[in-house]
Amino acid sequence: MKKQLHIFFTALMFYTRIPCPKNIDHNPDYLNKASRYFPLIGWIVGGISFVVYYLSAFLFTNEIAIILSIIAGILTTGAFHEDGFADVCDGFGGGWTKEKILLIMKDSAIGAYGAIGVVLLFILKYQAIFSAFSKSEIINLQPTICNLLLFISAHSVSRLSAISIVFTHQYSREDASSKSKPIAQNFTWKEVVGALFFGLLPLVILSFFQWQLLLALIPVFVARFFLARYFQKWIDGYTGDCLGATQQVCEVIFYLSIIVIWKFI
């Protein structure tokens, strides 16, 4: 149990800005095992986002509360995944060879593709959350609990889709320049099972009240499949930025899928 707590805190330290015990570091062995807890980190980020949304809704409009919840998630992770999304937009938008794409993504400056991509991402994410929450009364569940499970499911499923690329593809960079490389080196069945369990459990619980919600997994993992194939085509694998971009895209697709399900089913 002590070792598992150490691995969990390693994941928490790596993927968020939440303070961790002083004895936690970026030990490569623990970082490899930490991938099993990546979707669980989604529970925490989604939970924090929901709490901010719930409390803010007492003071402001629902629209403002959603924006504040998005900000809370960004602050919790230090814009870890949003930064990866911006880098992917810049790299694949401005590069035409593997070397050029990787070089652009490594640059800390944000370009036009990245800036435009992030703006559009946030607009779409805000509208998707707003639309999903406005229809949550359709399900036979108290709206507050439903919205909480929606937040957590979106974060856990999207992180599962991202970390699953590690299990099926090779890391692209040949050097040690990326902080994400230790996670890409080794994994066992425990990491796969752990990621699946924590990634799917919130949605499974939600599906007890409407089983059709499980259908949201289809477009999410279709998007994950095509993103992974696209990364493989251009850079022969993935980077940490690619995982961050996958998480962001799949999070939005999850909300959009829920909206479609509630509209037609």
The 8 nearest C-alpha neighbors of each residue, nearest first, counted from 0:
[[1, 3, 2, 4, 5, 6, 7, 8],
 [2, 0, 4, 3, 5, 6, 7, 8],
 [1, 3, 5, 4, 0, 6, 7, 29],
 [2, 4, 6, 0, 5, 1, 7, 8],
 [5, 3, 7, 1, 6, 2, 8, 0],
 [4, 6, 2, 8, 3, 7, 9, 1],
 [5, 7, 9, 3, 4, 29, 33, 8],
 [8, 6, 4, 10, 9, 5, 3, 11],
 [7, 9, 11, 5, 10, 6, 12, 4],
 [10, 8, 6, 12, 7, 11, 13, 5],
 [9, 11, 33, 13, 7, 8, 12, 14],
 [12, 10, 8, 9, 14, 13, 15, 7],
 [11, 13, 9, 10, 15, 14, 8, 19],
 [12, 14, 10, 11, 15, 9, 25, 16],
 [13, 15, 11, 12, 10, 76, 79, 16],
 [16, 14, 76, 17, 12, 11, 75, 13],
 [15, 17, 76, 75, 77, 18, 12, 14],
 [16, 18, 15, 19, 12, 75, 11, 76],
 [19, 17, 16, 20, 12, 11, 15, 21],
 [18, 20, 12, 8, 21, 17, 23, 11],
 [21, 19, 22, 23, 18, 8, 5, 24],
 [20, 22, 23, 19, 24, 18, 8, 12],
 [21, 23, 20, 24, 19, 5, 8, 9],
 [24, 22, 21, 20, 9, 8, 19, 5],
 [23, 25, 26, 22, 9, 21, 12, 29],
 [26, 24, 27, 30, 9, 23, 29, 13],
 [25, 27, 29, 28, 24, 30, 9, 23],
 [28, 26, 30, 29, 181, 25, 31, 182],
 [29, 27, 31, 30, 26, 32, 181, 25],
 [28, 30, 32, 31, 6, 26, 27, 33],
 [31, 29, 33, 27, 182, 32, 28, 26],
 [32, 30, 182, 28, 29, 33, 185, 34],
 [31, 33, 29, 30, 34, 35, 190, 6],
 [34, 32, 30, 10, 35, 6, 36, 31],
 [33, 35, 37, 36, 32, 190, 31, 182],
 [36, 34, 190, 194, 193, 33, 37, 32],
 [37, 35, 39, 34, 33, 38, 194, 7],
 [36, 38, 34, 40, 39, 35, 158, 10],
 [39, 37, 155, 198, 41, 158, 40, 197],
 [40, 38, 36, 41, 42, 197, 37, 155],
 [39, 41, 43, 37, 38, 42, 44, 36],
 [40, 42, 155, 154, 38, 44, 39, 43],
 [43, 41, 151, 39, 45, 40, 44, 46],
 [42, 44, 46, 40, 41, 45, 47, 39],
 [45, 43, 41, 47, 46, 42, 72, 48],
 [46, 44, 151, 48, 150, 42, 43, 47],
 [45, 47, 43, 49, 48, 44, 42, 151],
 [46, 48, 50, 44, 49, 45, 43, 51],
 [49, 47, 68, 45, 51, 46, 72, 71],
 [48, 50, 52, 46, 51, 47, 53, 147],
 [51, 49, 53, 47, 52, 48, 54, 46],
 [52, 50, 48, 68, 54, 49, 53, 55],
 [51, 53, 64, 49, 68, 55, 50, 54],
 [54, 52, 50, 56, 51, 55, 49, 57],
 [55, 53, 51, 56, 52, 57, 50, 58],
 [54, 56, 64, 52, 57, 58, 53, 51],
 [55, 57, 59, 64, 53, 54, 58, 61],
 [58, 56, 55, 54, 59, 53, 60, 64],
 [59, 57, 55, 56, 60, 54, 64, 61],
 [60, 58, 56, 55, 57, 63, 64, 61],
 [59, 61, 62, 63, 56, 64, 58, 57],
 [60, 62, 64, 63, 56, 65, 59, 129],
 [63, 61, 65, 60, 64, 66, 129, 59],
 [64, 62, 66, 60, 65, 61, 59, 67],
 [63, 65, 52, 55, 61, 67, 56, 62],
 [66, 64, 68, 62, 63, 67, 52, 61],
 [65, 67, 63, 69, 68, 64, 70, 62],
 [66, 68, 70, 64, 69, 65, 71, 63],
 [69, 67, 48, 52, 71, 65, 51, 70],
 [70, 68, 66, 72, 71, 67, 65, 73],
 [69, 71, 67, 73, 68, 72, 74, 66],
 [72, 70, 68, 74, 69, 73, 48, 75],
 [73, 71, 75, 69, 48, 70, 74, 44],
 [72, 74, 78, 70, 76, 71, 75, 77],
 [73, 75, 77, 71, 72, 76, 70, 78],
 [76, 74, 72, 73, 16, 77, 15, 71],
 [77, 75, 15, 78, 73, 79, 74, 16],
 [76, 78, 74, 79, 75, 73, 16, 15],
 [79, 77, 73, 81, 76, 80, 82, 74],
 [80, 78, 77, 82, 76, 81, 83, 243],
 [81, 79, 243, 83, 82, 78, 84, 244],
 [82, 80, 84, 78, 83, 79, 85, 243],
 [81, 83, 85, 80, 84, 79, 78, 86],
 [84, 82, 240, 243, 80, 86, 81, 244],
 [83, 85, 244, 81, 87, 82, 86, 243],
 [86, 84, 113, 82, 88, 83, 87, 117],
 [87, 85, 104, 89, 83, 88, 84, 90],
 [86, 88, 90, 84, 89, 85, 91, 83],
 [89, 87, 113, 85, 112, 86, 92, 90],
 [90, 88, 112, 113, 86, 92, 87, 93],
 [91, 89, 100, 104, 103, 87, 92, 93],
 [90, 92, 94, 93, 88, 89, 100, 87],
 [91, 93, 89, 90, 88, 94, 112, 87],
 [92, 94, 90, 91, 89, 95, 100, 103],
 [93, 95, 100, 99, 91, 90, 96, 92],
 [96, 94, 99, 100, 93, 97, 91, 233],
 [95, 97, 99, 98, 94, 100, 233, 234],
 [96, 98, 234, 100, 99, 233, 101, 95],
 [97, 99, 101, 96, 100, 102, 234, 94],
 [98, 100, 102, 94, 96, 101, 97, 103],
 [101, 99, 90, 94, 97, 103, 102, 98],
 [102, 100, 104, 98, 99, 103, 105, 97],
 [101, 103, 99, 105, 100, 104, 98, 106],
 [104, 102, 90, 106, 100, 105, 101, 99],
 [105, 103, 86, 90, 101, 106, 102, 100],
 [104, 106, 102, 103, 101, 107, 86, 177],
 [107, 105, 103, 104, 108, 102, 109, 86],
 [106, 108, 105, 109, 104, 86, 103, 82],
 [109, 107, 106, 110, 86, 105, 103, 104],
 [108, 110, 113, 107, 114, 85, 111, 86],
 [111, 109, 113, 112, 89, 114, 108, 85],
 [110, 112, 114, 113, 115, 109, 89, 116],
 [113, 111, 89, 115, 88, 110, 114, 116],
 [112, 114, 85, 88, 89, 116, 110, 111],
 [113, 115, 111, 117, 116, 112, 110, 118],
 [116, 114, 118, 112, 113, 117, 111, 119],
 [115, 117, 113, 119, 114, 118, 112, 120],
 [116, 118, 120, 114, 119, 115, 85, 113],
 [119, 117, 115, 121, 120, 116, 114, 122],
 [118, 120, 122, 116, 117, 121, 123, 115],
 [119, 121, 117, 123, 118, 122, 116, 124],
 [122, 120, 124, 118, 123, 119, 125, 117],
 [123, 121, 119, 125, 124, 120, 126, 118],
 [122, 124, 126, 120, 121, 125, 127, 119],
 [123, 125, 121, 127, 122, 251, 126, 120],
 [126, 124, 122, 128, 127, 123, 121, 129],
 [125, 127, 129, 123, 128, 124, 130, 122],
 [126, 128, 124, 130, 129, 125, 254, 255],
 [129, 127, 131, 125, 130, 126, 132, 124],
 [130, 128, 126, 132, 127, 131, 125, 133],
 [129, 131, 133, 127, 128, 132, 126, 134],
 [132, 130, 128, 134, 258, 133, 129, 127],
 [133, 131, 135, 129, 134, 130, 128, 146],
 [132, 134, 130, 131, 135, 129, 136, 128],
 [135, 133, 132, 131, 136, 137, 130, 261],
 [134, 136, 132, 137, 133, 138, 142, 131],
 [137, 135, 138, 134, 142, 139, 140, 133],
 [138, 136, 135, 134, 139, 261, 140, 142],
 [137, 139, 136, 140, 135, 209, 208, 145],
 [140, 138, 208, 137, 141, 136, 209, 142],
 [139, 141, 138, 142, 145, 208, 144, 136],
 [140, 142, 144, 143, 145, 139, 136, 138],
 [143, 141, 145, 144, 136, 146, 140, 135],
 [142, 144, 146, 145, 141, 147, 53, 140],
 [145, 143, 147, 146, 142, 141, 148, 140],
 [144, 146, 142, 148, 143, 147, 140, 149],
 [147, 145, 149, 143, 148, 144, 142, 150],
 [146, 148, 144, 150, 149, 145, 49, 143],
 [147, 149, 151, 145, 146, 150, 152, 144],
 [150, 148, 146, 152, 147, 151, 153, 145],
 [151, 149, 45, 147, 153, 148, 152, 146],
 [150, 152, 45, 42, 148, 154, 153, 149],
 [153, 151, 149, 155, 201, 202, 154, 150],
 [154, 152, 250, 150, 151, 156, 155, 253],
 [153, 155, 41, 151, 157, 152, 156, 45],
 [154, 156, 38, 41, 198, 152, 158, 157],
 [157, 155, 198, 159, 158, 153, 152, 154],
 [158, 156, 246, 250, 249, 160, 154, 159],
 [159, 157, 161, 38, 155, 160, 246, 156],
 [158, 160, 156, 198, 162, 157, 161, 38],
 [159, 161, 157, 163, 158, 162, 223, 156],
 [160, 162, 158, 242, 246, 245, 159, 163],
 [161, 163, 159, 164, 165, 160, 158, 242],
 [164, 162, 166, 165, 160, 161, 159, 167],
 [163, 165, 167, 162, 166, 168, 161, 227],
 [164, 166, 163, 162, 167, 168, 183, 169],
 [167, 165, 163, 164, 168, 162, 186, 191],
 [166, 168, 164, 165, 163, 169, 227, 162],
 [169, 167, 165, 164, 236, 166, 170, 237],
 [170, 168, 236, 171, 237, 165, 167, 235],
 [169, 171, 237, 236, 238, 172, 183, 168],
 [172, 170, 236, 237, 235, 238, 169, 234],
 [173, 171, 174, 170, 238, 175, 101, 176],
 [172, 174, 171, 175, 170, 176, 180, 177],
 [173, 175, 172, 176, 177, 180, 171, 170],
 [174, 176, 177, 180, 173, 172, 178, 181],
 [177, 175, 174, 178, 172, 180, 105, 173],
 [176, 178, 179, 175, 180, 239, 238, 174],
 [177, 179, 180, 176, 181, 175, 239, 182],
 [180, 178, 239, 177, 181, 182, 183, 238],
 [179, 181, 183, 182, 178, 177, 184, 175],
 [182, 180, 183, 27, 184, 179, 31, 30],
 [183, 181, 31, 30, 180, 184, 179, 34],
 [182, 184, 180, 181, 165, 185, 170, 31],
 [185, 183, 181, 182, 180, 31, 186, 170],
 [186, 184, 31, 183, 187, 182, 181, 32],
 [185, 187, 190, 31, 32, 188, 184, 166],
 [188, 186, 189, 190, 191, 185, 32, 192],
 [187, 189, 191, 190, 192, 186, 193, 35],
 [190, 188, 192, 187, 191, 193, 35, 186],
 [189, 191, 35, 193, 188, 187, 192, 194],
 [192, 190, 188, 194, 189, 193, 195, 35],
 [193, 191, 195, 189, 194, 190, 188, 196],
 [192, 194, 35, 190, 196, 195, 191, 189],
 [193, 195, 35, 191, 197, 192, 196, 198],
 [196, 194, 198, 192, 193, 197, 199, 191],
 [197, 195, 193, 198, 194, 199, 200, 192],
 [198, 196, 39, 194, 38, 200, 195, 199],
 [197, 199, 155, 38, 156, 195, 159, 196],
 [198, 200, 202, 196, 197, 201, 195, 203],
 [199, 201, 203, 202, 197, 196, 198, 204],
 [202, 200, 204, 152, 203, 199, 148, 205],
 [203, 201, 205, 152, 204, 200, 199, 206],
 [202, 204, 206, 200, 205, 201, 199, 207],
 [205, 203, 201, 202, 206, 207, 200, 208],
 [204, 206, 202, 203, 207, 208, 201, 148],
 [205, 207, 210, 209, 203, 208, 204, 212],
 [208, 206, 205, 204, 209, 210, 203, 202],
 [207, 209, 206, 205, 139, 210, 138, 140],
 [210, 208, 206, 211, 207, 212, 138, 205],
 [209, 211, 206, 212, 207, 213, 208, 205],
 [212, 210, 213, 209, 214, 206, 260, 264],
 [213, 211, 214, 210, 206, 215, 209, 257],
 [214, 212, 215, 211, 216, 210, 206, 202],
 [213, 215, 212, 216, 211, 217, 260, 218],
 [216, 214, 256, 213, 217, 212, 253, 218],
 [215, 217, 219, 214, 218, 213, 220, 253],
 [216, 218, 215, 219, 220, 214, 221, 213],
 [219, 217, 221, 220, 216, 222, 215, 256],
 [220, 218, 216, 222, 249, 217, 221, 252],
 [219, 221, 223, 222, 217, 218, 224, 216],
 [220, 222, 218, 224, 223, 219, 217, 225],
 [223, 221, 220, 219, 225, 224, 218, 226],
 [222, 224, 220, 226, 221, 225, 227, 160],
 [225, 223, 221, 227, 222, 226, 220, 228],
 [224, 226, 228, 222, 227, 223, 229, 221],
 [227, 225, 229, 223, 228, 224, 222, 230],
 [228, 226, 230, 224, 229, 225, 223, 231],
 [229, 227, 231, 225, 226, 230, 232, 224],
 [228, 230, 226, 232, 231, 227, 225, 233],
 [231, 229, 227, 233, 228, 232, 234, 236],
 [230, 232, 235, 236, 228, 229, 234, 233],
 [233, 231, 229, 230, 235, 234, 228, 236],
 [232, 234, 230, 231, 97, 235, 229, 96],
 [233, 235, 97, 231, 236, 230, 232, 171],
 [236, 234, 231, 171, 232, 233, 230, 237],
 [237, 235, 231, 171, 169, 170, 234, 168],
 [236, 238, 171, 170, 241, 230, 169, 231],
 [239, 237, 241, 240, 171, 170, 242, 172],
 [238, 240, 179, 242, 241, 243, 237, 83],
 [241, 239, 83, 243, 238, 242, 244, 87],
 [240, 242, 244, 238, 239, 243, 237, 245],
 [243, 241, 161, 245, 239, 240, 244, 246],
 [244, 242, 80, 83, 240, 246, 245, 241],
 [243, 245, 84, 241, 247, 83, 246, 242],
 [246, 244, 242, 248, 161, 243, 247, 249],
 [247, 245, 157, 243, 161, 249, 158, 244],
 [246, 248, 250, 244, 245, 249, 243, 251],
 [247, 249, 245, 251, 250, 246, 244, 252],
 [250, 248, 252, 157, 246, 219, 251, 247],
 [249, 251, 157, 253, 247, 153, 248, 252],
 [250, 252, 254, 253, 248, 249, 124, 255],
 [253, 251, 249, 255, 254, 250, 256, 219],
 [252, 254, 256, 250, 251, 255, 249, 153],
 [255, 253, 257, 251, 256, 252, 127, 128],
 [254, 256, 252, 258, 257, 253, 127, 251],
 [257, 255, 253, 259, 215, 258, 254, 252],
 [256, 258, 260, 254, 255, 259, 215, 261],
 [257, 259, 255, 261, 256, 131, 260, 262],
 [260, 258, 262, 256, 257, 261, 263, 255],
 [261, 259, 257, 264, 262, 258, 263, 256],
 [262, 260, 258, 259, 264, 263, 257, 137],
 [261, 263, 259, 260, 264, 258, 257, 134],
 [262, 264, 260, 261, 259, 258, 257, 211],
 [263, 260, 261, 262, 211, 259, 212, 209]]
